[in-house]
Amino acid sequence: MREILPGSILSHIQYGYQKVPKKVKSQCPNCSKTSEFVLKANFYQVNKTGLFAEANCSECKKPAVFVIMLNDDSIHHKEEAGLYIYDPLATNGPLDQIQGNKRIPQDLVRSFRSALNVSQSKDNSATAVMSKRVLESVLKNFNGDQSPGQSLSEQFDQLPKNVDLSKPIQALSHLVHPKSAFYEMLELEREIDDETAGLLIELLEGLIEYLYVLPEKIESLQERIEKKY
């Protein structure tokens, strides 16, 4: 399930004492395009905490399933209901992936949260401002305050001097050393349990993403931005 933030809810209808979403904009779990959905609530599948809704993607026309979360407190206080879309490929979201990481500074988490919120609210100018703040926070985290007055471009030039981007790969050389337990597992000289098998798949996914997916994604986004402007 993926939460749909309030900024992506385009209209509401009244359900008892509570407003529930009627029209929303979200990424379609079928075609992955950002499209609009007009929710048709299934009032035959209502329980104390929520109700189900369906809507067709405005792009691919395929149906998606939504859950409208209700609760006694929100009804009494007339607050808006929460909304989730069923997306089997969804993670907990980019914010959840960083805010539990103790290595990431809190000012960066706050800036990124603000950027997400204003983006969902379709405030494009505020999105640009907060995006710049996120970039500045990232650069400050690695470069420190050693380069006051430098432009973003100059700070990015300094970044490779202050962060070892090869360190995650170099760490793998120790992990796969011929005398390591991990290497013995790969050579079937040591048993592997379910948990370790899962960790191994995560390691492979991370390695492929680090070496192939992320560089290509950043290069592609750079090209698209440069072509647009």
C-alpha positions, -999 to 999 in steps of 0.1 A, spaced: 0 0 0 12 35 -8 -1 66 10 -16 94 -11 -7 127 5 -33 154 9 -18 176 -18 -27 149 -44 -64 147 -34 -82 169 -59 -118 168 -45 -138 153 -17 -174 141 -10 -191 139 23 -194 105 41 -213 109 73 -195 135 94 -163 131 74 -149 142 40 -135 113 20 -115 116 -12 -133 116 -46 -108 125 -72 -70 120 -68 -38 122 -88 -13 94 -83 11 72 -100 -7 43 -115 4 8 -102 -3 -6 -137 13 18 -162 34 38 -137 22 71 -152 9 99 -130 -28 101 -138 -61 110 -123 -86 86 -106 -122 92 -97 -130 69 -68 -161 48 -66 -165 37 -31 -178 2 -24 -202 8 4 -209 -29 7 -174 -34 20 -173 -10 49 -160 -17 84 -154 4 115 -120 16 103 -124 20 65 -139 13 32 -127 1 -2 -128 21 -34 -120 14 -71 -111 38 -99 -98 35 -134 -65 51 -145 -71 81 -168 -40 70 -189 -42 32 -192 -79 28 -182 -70 -2 -159 -86 -4 -124 -68 3 -92 -79 -4 -56 -79 22 -29 -85 20 9 -101 50 27 -91 48 63 -117 60 88 -115 60 126 -137 72 155 -114 101 165 -113 115 129 -151 113 127 -156 131 160 -132 158 150 -144 160 114 -109 154 100 -103 142 65 -99 104 59 -65 89 50 -61 74 16 -40 45 3 -36 29 -31 -27 -7 -35 6 -9 -53 24 -43 -50 57 -27 -62 56 3 -38 81 8 -10 74 28 21 84 59 1 116 79 -2 111 97 30 107 65 50 139 52 35 160 81 48 144 93 81 153 61 99 190 63 88 211 77 116 238 87 92 216 112 74 214 146 92 181 157 104 182 191 86 184 171 53 155 149 63 134 180 72 143 198 39 135 167 19 102 163 37 93 199 29 103 194 -7 80 163 -10 51 182 7 52 212 -15 57 190 -46 25 171 -37 7 204 -32 17 214 -68 35 245 -56 62 245 -82 81 276 -71 83 263 -35 94 229 -49 123 246 -66 133 266 -35 131 235 -13 150 214 -38 179 239 -37 178 237 1 181 199 -1 211 201 -24 227 227 -1 221 204 29 237 174 11 268 194 1 272 209 36 270 174 51 300 162 31 319 195 24 313 211 58 315 249 61 349 250 45 337 267 13 314 296 22 303 317 -6 308 291 -33 282 284 -59 264 250 -60 285 242 -91 318 249 -72 305 229 -42 298 199 -63 333 201 -78 346 198 -42 324 168 -33 346 140 -47 374 154 -25 354 149 7 335 117 1 349 83 -9 324 70 -35 344 38 -40 343 28 -3 312 6 -5 328 -14 -33 361 -17 -16 343 -31 15 331 -60 -6 367 -72 -11 369 -80 26 335 -97 26 344 -121 -3 380 -129 9 388 -166 4 391 -171 42 358 -155 50 326 -173 61 307 -155 33 331 -168 7 326 -203 21 289 -199 18 292 -189 -19 314 -220 -25 288 -242 -8 313 -250 19 290 -236 46 252 -239 49 230 -209 41 197 -202 59 167 -183 47 177 -150 64 212 -151 48 197 -159 14 175 -128 17 205 -107 27 224 -120 -3 197 -110 -27 196 -75 -11 233 -73 -15 230 -81 -52 202 -56 -57 222 -29 -40 254 -36 -60 235 -36 -93 217 -4 -84 249 13 -73 270 4 -103 244 4 -131 210 19 -122 219 50 -103 246 64 -127 223 58 -157 193 74 -139 213 105 -129 227 108 -164 193 104 -180 177 130 -156 205 155 -164 200 151 -201 162 155 -198 166 187 -178 192 201 -201 171 194 -232 141 211 -216 160 243 -207 
